Amino acid sequence: MGATRTVTTNPLIRLGQLGQSPWYDFITRDLVTSGELARLIAEDGLRGMTTNPTIFEKAVAGSDLYDADIRRLAAEGRTPAAIFESLAVADVQAACDLFLPIHRSSAGLDGLVSIEVSPTLAHDTAGTIAEAERLWRRIQRPNVMIKIPGTAEGLTAISHCLADGVNVNVTLLFSVARYRQVVEAFFSGLERRVAAGHSVAGIASVASFFVSRLDGKVDPRLAQLGGTPMAGTLRGKAAIANACAAYGAFEELFQSPRWRVLASRGGLVQRPLWASTSTKDPSLPDVYYVEALIADQTVNTLPPATFAAYRDHGQPAERIRGEMADAAATLQRLAALGIDLEAITRALEAEGVASFAASFASLLTVIEQKAAALA
């Protein structure tokens, strides 16, 4: 008799079987041209991709892959911002083309690639709308998703773009209260589209809820309360509890009669997307946040190191129900210790906008310097 072969399932593929789509929080030109992205899709069950100014800054500054295009575009008299957009659009279009079969087979739910409006527009509603719709027209791919920050000013832009049929990734969400406002903006946008006599079928949206950054703020404050027995037990717990509260809101809102009307017209559910799920605290497991937040109808966008770690030693199982059972008590204990999550999440939103704006400014400087050197 032949040897018995053990069949193992890639943990990333298993995530998809559990209802959570693994996306890649990374892009470079050679990822696409080398065939590596096609391999990740075929072998690791990758179902989408996200980008942001920080990712593009590292891609352009850290390689010579873009130098020929920078030289050519600079010679045409393009500004650094226009050069960057051309580079980013080309990469996103190429990635969209590779993901198109998944987009078709999932009826528009997956196979999406995100590109962000300029972070300098985070508090400019009209500017965000204009840039989002311009990028949508320029990229001309049904599976591109335009990232709009979920700031107070972004909410109106989100509704407007969805009403116009633009796929929207709402980014930089930290608080459950703001998440509820984002779902309201999503519902309103689709309702406006229906009222105008247009179809909502195939319009995709995700709400990107940032996770580990919250523990990065809360845990140092708990450490200052080290003499309090409760404080030690809450380390590494705030972010998961906060995300669980958001998922509870998701289930409530997307079981409502209001959503059922939109779903009956072909509306796609706006899934929560867990972002910032890499582990920043070296004392915690490297897949700590991924394991805790496996849930049906969600997305997890993973940076390359976390993606590889999960492929290597992930233990996929839906654990969010157990986490949700403890979440309310965890949040109450944090409040009892004087941890003001609303204040912290407001600060995180402001810092997130500032960080992406700084990366964008740095990226433009890199392009300007490269253009001068290459000339």
Secondary structure by P-SEA (a helix, b strand, c coil): cccbbbbbccaaaaaaaacbbbbbccccaaaaaaaaaaaaaaccccccccccaaaaaaaaaacccaaaaaaaaaaacccaaaaaaaaaaaaaaaaaaaaaaaaaaacccccbbbbbccccccccaaaaaaaaaaaaaaaccccbbbbbbccccaaaaaaaaaaabbbbbccccccaaaaaaaaaaaaaaaaaaaaaccccccbbbbbbbbcaaaaaacaaaaaaacccaaaaaacccaaaaaaaaaaaaaaaaaacaaaaaaaaaccccbbbbbccccccccccccaaaaaacccccbbbbbcaaaaaaaaccccccccaaaaaaaaaaaaaaaaaacccaaaaaaaaaaaaaaaaaaaaaaaaaaaaaaaaaac
